[in-house]
Amino acid sequence: MKACVPHWHPNQLRHSVGTEVREKFGIEAAGAVLGHAHLNTTEIYAQTSLSLAERIAAEIG
């Protein structure tokens, strides 16, 4: 009998950390934490954040 657990892969942790660092410190910081030589690689791992866009819009007006 199979457990009702969603499919999960350890690499999801890397994506989550990359996204969190990008949201708080920017894409360059995320690239440094993830060890990427090129920011286009970081863009694959670190998703853009809708909450960051909302925060910027609220601050700018």
HUKABEL-V318760 format. One record per residue. N is the residue number from 1. RES is the residue in three letters. SS is DSSP state (H for helix, E for strand, C for the rest). Layout:
BEGIN
n:N res:RES ss:SS
n:N res:RES ss:SS
END
This chain:
BEGIN
n:1 res:MET ss:C
n:2 res:LYS ss:C
n:3 res:ALA ss:C
n:4 res:CYS ss:C
n:5 res:VAL ss:C
n:6 res:PRO ss:C
n:7 res:HIS ss:C
n:8 res:TRP ss:C
n:9 res:HIS ss:C
n:10 res:PRO ss:C
n:11 res:ASN ss:H
n:12 res:GLN ss:H
n:13 res:LEU ss:H
n:14 res:ARG ss:H
n:15 res:HIS ss:H
n:16 res:SER ss:H
n:17 res:VAL ss:H
n:18 res:GLY ss:H
n:19 res:THR ss:H
n:20 res:GLU ss:H
n:21 res:VAL ss:H
n:22 res:ARG ss:H
n:23 res:GLU ss:H
n:24 res:LYS ss:H
n:25 res:PHE ss:H
n:26 res:GLY ss:C
n:27 res:ILE ss:H
n:28 res:GLU ss:H
n:29 res:ALA ss:H
n:30 res:ALA ss:H
n:31 res:GLY ss:H
n:32 res:ALA ss:H
n:33 res:VAL ss:H
n:34 res:LEU ss:H
n:35 res:GLY ss:C
n:36 res:HIS ss:C
n:37 res:ALA ss:C
n:38 res:HIS ss:C
n:39 res:LEU ss:H
n:40 res:ASN ss:H
n:41 res:THR ss:H
n:42 res:THR ss:H
n:43 res:GLU ss:H
n:44 res:ILE ss:H
n:45 res:TYR ss:H
n:46 res:ALA ss:C
n:47 res:GLN ss:C
n:48 res:THR ss:C
n:49 res:SER ss:C
n:50 res:LEU ss:H
n:51 res:SER ss:H
n:52 res:LEU ss:H
n:53 res:ALA ss:H
n:54 res:GLU ss:H
n:55 res:ARG ss:H
n:56 res:ILE ss:H
n:57 res:ALA ss:H
n:58 res:ALA ss:H
n:59 res:GLU ss:H
n:60 res:ILE ss:H
n:61 res:GLY ss:C
END
